[in-house]
Amino acid sequence: MIGVSGVRARLQRGRIAVVVVAADASPRTRDKVERLARACGVPVLAGPVAERLGAQLGRAPVQTVGTEDRALARGLMRISEE
């Protein structure tokens, strides 16, 4: 799921396995997404700046991304620990 609204909606439904927040996301975005993710027990990873995150997804700048794929989530978390 791409974007703040979509990520928040999927978090509320319990469908997100991990959230990536752009390094330059606004404080309001961070607060809204990170607080909900943590309340749902979903890990939050620091990502690249929004422009780069979006470009990697073939999109305009993106502040938040979430995945439902558990295997992908584990891989992202492993990479973020390195």
Secondary structure, DSSP 8 states (H G I E B T S, - for coil): -BSHHHHHHHHHTT--SEEEE-TT--HHHHHHHHHHHHHTT--EEE-S-HHHHHHHTTSS--SEEEE--HHHHHHHHHHHH-
